[in-house]
Amino acid sequence: MSSRLPPLNPLRAFEATARRGSVSAAARELNVTHGAISHQIKALEESLNTVLFERGGRRLKLTSQGALLLPVVTQAFGSIAAATALMARPATGGKLTIGSVAGLLSLWLIPRLNRFSEQFPDISLTLMTGNDPAMLNSSDIDLCILYGNGRWPGIWSNLWSEIRLFPVASPTLLNNRPLRSIRDLSDHVLLHGDTGREWNTWLTAADATAVPRPRQHFMSDAHLSTQAALYGQGIALGDTITAANLIAEGELVLPFDLTVPADDAFHVACRHEMRNAPIVSVFIDWLYASLDEDKLPEPKRSAHTLLRSRSARQDTDDKH
């Protein structure tokens, strides 16, 4: 395989020339002569039996073949540079940048941060919020925990946790305005962390799609809707990962005993060259080892029946 690859120095000359737009600029960057760059590009074209640049203008332009080759060469050099930098990083020390949704970082990771720091005191974490798969290709981020389907081209990913969704509310709110049945939801504000899809899924499972929803607030993510629920602004949908601590501490309560599976799940993901970095492996191992700690218990199997019977009793009461 390696015998069929073009020589390295001509590839470097090609990449620098294409990126900088001139032979002179590439020569200055690589600290060689103008003639050396020209010679290396010519040698690469002869090796590939194709023309890579259109000659004639003040600024060199790539041919269609050159444009096909450039992104592959750029990515390869970037991967080599990243792997070389990782070789100098110690297994249990150094800086590690993690990207994930705000809710997971603030409601799951940060409450456990002291455990991680006690176990790995020489690792310094930088936490970045977001759920854009584009973060996976950023050299500024080492590892992501993303909410999605886990299918991201060219990326290593592994399922970390599936989640289930359920209504959560402030105990103060429910003391002032009880939720005795599903129909009582019409007296509360529904707090959405998305376009409304997840609440629709839960209401469908509870046979409650006909419940009036006169007041609703829509927010960009589940972290904001959960925060609104903490402040008693309405009823949000929590999940078995981010809401566990808040429920255990009594800051949120579950007014109903029905949960539904979320459409997506949390996946640990990173670039392939990062996966084998010792410091990344240490954090991934810690993530999985910590997953089962303080996990919210599964609800009763008869939850759906209980919800339906409550709704039926409420209908009977209304008729009398």
Secondary structure as UniProt FT lines:
FT   HELIX           2..4
FT   HELIX           8..20
FT   HELIX           23..30
FT   HELIX           34..48
FT   STRAND          53..54
FT   STRAND          61..62
FT   HELIX           64..87
FT   TURN            91..92
FT   STRAND          94..100
FT   HELIX           102..104
FT   HELIX           105..109
FT   HELIX           110..112
FT   HELIX           113..119
FT   TURN            121..122
FT   STRAND          123..129
FT   HELIX           133..137
FT   TURN            139..140
FT   STRAND          143..148
FT   TURN            153..154
FT   STRAND          155..169
FT   HELIX           171..176
FT   HELIX           182..187
FT   STRAND          190..192
FT   HELIX           197..205
FT   TURN            206..207
FT   TURN            209..210
FT   STRAND          216..218
FT   HELIX           222..230
FT   TURN            231..232
FT   STRAND          235..239
FT   TURN            240..243
FT   HELIX           244..248
FT   TURN            249..250
FT   STRAND          260..271
FT   HELIX           272..275
FT   HELIX           278..290
FT   TURN            291..294
FT   TURN            301..302
FT   HELIX           303..319
//
